[in-house]
Amino acid sequence: MARKAPETAEYESLAAEAYTIVRLRILRGDLAMGQIISRRKLALELGMSFLPVSEALMKLEFEGLLESRPRAGTRVRIPTVQDVQGHYIVREALEVQAARLFAEAATAEEQQELLRLAFRVDLLASQPDADRYHYLSLHEKLHRKIAECTRCGALSEAIEKTHALASTWMCVGRHAEGQGPRRTHQDLMEKLCAGDPEAAAEGMRRHIGSSKDRAVERLQPYFRMGATRGATYARSARRQAEAIPVQAS
C-alpha cells in the first residue's frame, strides 16, 4: 500500500484538528445557532492555513451543523421545524428497530453495563451546571452501545450517522433542565433489558418522541429567527448579536 506524502498527512491532520475544535465549540454552545464563523479568523486563531480550516468547515456543513451563503459567509445552521421532525422520523425508525434487536441479542453483561451508563446519563441530566459536552458524549455513547449490541453492523452505522445534528439540538438550553433526580434513560434501559422485544420497541418509540418534543420546544426562538432572517444573514458582528436569541439560564 502506498504511503501518503508527508504534506498530505499533515494537511489531513490539521483539517481533523480544526473539525474537532469547531464541532466541540458548537456542542458546548460556545458557537450559538446563527453565529457567523470567519474562516480566515479561525485559521489565524488555530495557527493553520486557510485550506485545512475550509476542509473542516465543509465537512461540518455536509453533516448539517453549518451552512454557507454567497457573500454572507458560514454560520452555525439554524434548523427548521421540518428539519427536526424529519430527523426524528428517521431516528425513530432506526432506534426502535435497535431496541427490538437489543432485547433479543444483548448479553447479561452488556445489559448491566448499559444500565450503569444510563444511570450516569440521568445523573448528569439532573445537574444544571453539568458540562453539556460531557452529557452529550455519554448520551451518544449509550445509544451507540445499544446499536452495537444488536450485532447488526449496518444498523449501527446508520444510527451513528443520525446523531451529530441531534446532539446540537439537545444542547440548546440544556443547562436550564436540571430539575432534580430523573430516570429517563434508566427506565428506557429497564424496558430494553426485560427480554420483550415489542415492549422494548415501544419504550424506545416513546423515548424518541419525548426527545423530539423537547427539542422543538427549546428551538422555538431559533425557528423564529430562521424564518425572519433565514437566507439573508450578514457578516456584521452587530447584526449577528441582534439576530441570535439569548439562551435560557
Secondary structure, 3 states (H helix, E strand, C coil): CCCCCHHHHHHHHHHHHHHHHHHHHHHHCCCCCCCEECHHHHHHHHCCCHHHHHHHHHHHHHCCCEEEECCCEEEECCCCHHHHHHHHHHHHHHHHHHHHHHHHHCCHHHHHHHHHHHHHHHHHHCCCCCCHHHHHHHHHHHHHHHHHCCCCHHHHHHHHCCHHHHHHHHHCCHHHCCCCCCCHHHHHHHHHCCCCHHHHHHHHHHHHHHHHHHHHHHCHHHHHHHHHHHHHCCCCHHHHHHHCCCCCC
